[in-house]
Amino acid sequence: MAYAPYSGFRVGAALQLANGSIVTGANVENISYGLTICAERAAIVRAVATFGPELRITAVAIANLNHAPSPPCGACRQMLAEFTPPEIPVAFPAADGTRVLLFGDLLPLAFHMKHP
């Protein structure tokens, strides 16, 4: 369901939540590339809009129709860090096939705020 008329790079993401739900997202490009939203962030926004800000992610999967490596970008990794503990698996296409890394290995020094 991606909207990628400029790059042709179509990506989808699925988030498994602690409540058992699966939430999906797709990248949505804009002619002003800086306004493009990645599939992972689209899924996060959809999950928060559907289940509220207390959601917790228990697994992440990313796919694309381009047969190209596509780990989450830095912005997506930091957004995932809001809702994803370090021990959660993240599966994504890599040069050598599908790779699965723990989120903490994908973003070892995530920026976190202490919540009151």
N, C-alpha and C positions, 0 to 999 in steps of 0.2 A: 504493500500500500504506500510505499515511499513516493514522494514528490521530488524528483531529481532531474528536471529538464535541462539543467545547465551542465552538471558534471556527469550525469548518467550513472552515478555511483549510488545504488539503492541499498539501504541498510535497514534491517529490522532488529529489534531487541525485545526480549521477554524477561520479565522479572517475576520470580516466584516470591510470594510474600509469606510471612509467618502465619497468616490466617488461612493459607492454602490456595489463595487466589493466584492466578497468572495474569499479569498485566502486560500488554504489548505496546510498542511504539514504533514509529518509522521516521526516517529523516525527512525533513521538509525544507527544501531549499528556497532561497529568495534571490532575486537578481542582484541584490546587495548581499554578497556572500556572508558578511558579518552577522546578518540576521538569520542565517540558516540555523536550524536546530537539529541536533543529532538524534538518532533513534533512541539512544539510552536516556537522554534528557527528556524526550517526548514521553517515554514510558514512565519516568519518574513523575513528571507533571500530571500525567493521567492518573497514576496511582494515588498521589496526594489528593487530587480533585475528587477521586472516587472514595478513598478510604480514610482520608485525613492525615494530618502530619505525624501521627504516632506510629505509622506503618513501619515495619522492619522487613528488609529484603533478605531472603534466605538462599537465593541462587540467581545468577544472571547468565543469559545466553544471547549471543549476537550472531547474526547471519547477514550475508549479502548475496546479491545475484550476480556479482562480478568475478567470483572465484579469485578474490584478492584478499590478502591479509587485512584485517580490520579490528585490531584491539581497540578498546575504548580510548578516545582522545583524552588529553589532560583535563579539559573542562568537564567531561563526562565522569572521569574518575573522581574528581573532587565533588561533583554533585552526588555521585553514588555514596561517597563517604558519609554523607548526612544520614543515610538510612541503612548502611551495609557494614556489619562487623568484619574485622580482618580475616576471620576463618571461613568466610563464604566463598564458594567456588564461582569463578567467572569463566565461561566457555566462549571462545571466539575463533574465527578463522585466522590461521597463521600460515606462513610460507610452507611449513612442513605438515599441514593438515590442521585439524581442530586442536587447539591447545586449551587446557584448563589450568588456571592459576588461582591461588587463593587471593582474595581481594587485597589482603595486607601485603602480598608480594607484588601486586600490580601497582599499588600506591603506598609504598612503605612509610612515607612521612606526610600523611594527609594532615591538612590543617583542620583542627577541631576546636570548637568553643566549648567551654564548660557551661552547661545549662544549670540554672539555679535549682 
